[in-house]
Amino acid sequence: MKLKNTFKYLLLLLFVGWLNQIGWSQDLNCDVVIDAQRIETSETRIFEDMELAFENFLNTRKWTTDEIEPLERIKCSLTITLNEMPSIGTFKATVQIRSARPIYNTTYESILFNFADRDWSFEYVESLPMNFNENDYLTNLTSMLAYYAYIMVGLDYDSFGELAGSPYFTKAQNIVTNAAQGGRPGWGALQSTRNRYALVNDITNQQIEDLRIGYYKYHRLGLDVFDTDPDECRKQVLEVLNSIKSIKNRYPSSIFVISFFDAKSEELVNIFADATQQEKRQAYNLLIDLNPIKEDIFQEILK
């Protein structure tokens, strides 16, 4: 009897250890929302299953080589709007992908990535396993999810260490190369200047590398010191904006540059809210030149 109880105790320890390992292996804390209002079907349970399956795929996989504590997991979200269901189990969708990172010594979270992908097409059958291999193209769905996982991880690492996200952008680039053979939208070099190929191609382009370095300066040398030295923060941010201006002069249609301002426009207004009039004018002029379509937002800097 005593031996039997000891055996049960050992099994319990092994089980708890397994649960702990699973918990500590996660890198992402991703929330998935499926908007299926445009899909006419009585089988609505599939959309709840889809949300859970996508979250499990993103949140239970090990995307990095580092041990990530629960509080360090990258907060992110995917809002998936299903537009069509051409056949049972086949979907066309648009997706908004966002990720954020905490700012040192504050409760504030800075948006790192805010990107709209309008070229999602995938198959999903309830309860079937979602298989993925980074060295092969198995399904369009898991390739797209993994691609954005690596993009979000790469940008997060870049924000903490200069060019630290390189290994993860390489993985995202490999996914693009493998997925292109499937002929599905979003992966092709000639399909669009705003698709998955274009984004990772910009990120890994050495001629645009200064923007990746800018992610480090903006967040680690800028926002992370804002609480104690707001003047230094604004100095670093202005340097980043000047660097982006040089990039835009060479690559006026860069989706990487566009995505930066999609994430940062409102935050930039707040950064310069208490700046000197000279800094406000300098920031405003740069931002209007870099992203004129958001002039209404940037006008707030001068108030």
C-alpha positions, 0 to 999 in steps of 0.5 A: 500500500505504501509503495502504491501511494509512493508511485502515485506521488511520483506520477503526480510530481511528473504531471506537475513538472510536465504542466510547468514545462508546458507553461514555461515553454510559451512565448506568445500570449495571443488573443484570437477573435473570429468575426464570422458575421458575413458567413451564412451557416447554422454550424456556428460552433466551428468558429468558436473551435477555430478561435481556440485552435488558432490560440492554441497553435500560437500560444503553446508552441516554442517560437524562440530558443530562450526561456520566457517567463509568463510575464515576459510573453509577447502580448498580441492579437489576431482579429480575423474577419471571415468574408467568404466561405466558397465551400465547406471548410474553405474561407477567405478573410482579412486579418488585423495583427497587433503586438505590444511590448511593456515600457520599463517602469510604467504600466504602459504598453507600446504597440510594436506591430499593427498590420492588416493582411487582406489575403488570407485564404485557408481550409479549416476542419473542426478538430483536425490537428494543425500541423506545421514544419518550418522547413516545409509547406504543409498548409496555408493556414499554419504557414500564415500563423507561424509567419506572423508569430516569427514577425512579432517575435522578431520585432519584439527582440529588435526592440530590446537588442539591436538587430536581435530579431534576425534569426526570427525574420530568417525563419519568417523568410523561409516560410515565405519561400516554402509557401510560395510554391502553393500559389496562394495569395500573399506570398508572391513577389509580384502580387503586391507591395503590401503582402507577406512577401513584401513585409519580410523582404523589407525587414531583411533588406540591409538598405532598410536596416536602420529602421530595425536599429530604430526599433531598438533606439525608439524603445530601449533608449527612448521609451524605456527612459521616458519616465526618468528622462523624457528629453533623452527619449524625445532626442532618440525618437527624433533621431529615429524619425530622421533615419526613417526619412532617409529610408523613405527617400530611397524606398517611398513605398516601403511597407515596413515604414508604413507599418511603423507609423500604423503602430506609432502615430498616436504614440508619437503625438503623446511623446511630444506633448510636453516638448519644447516648441522647437522640438514640437515643430521639428517632430511635426514637420518630420511626421507630415513629410513621412506620413502626410495622410495622418496630418489630422493626428499630428496636428495635435503635437502643435497644440 
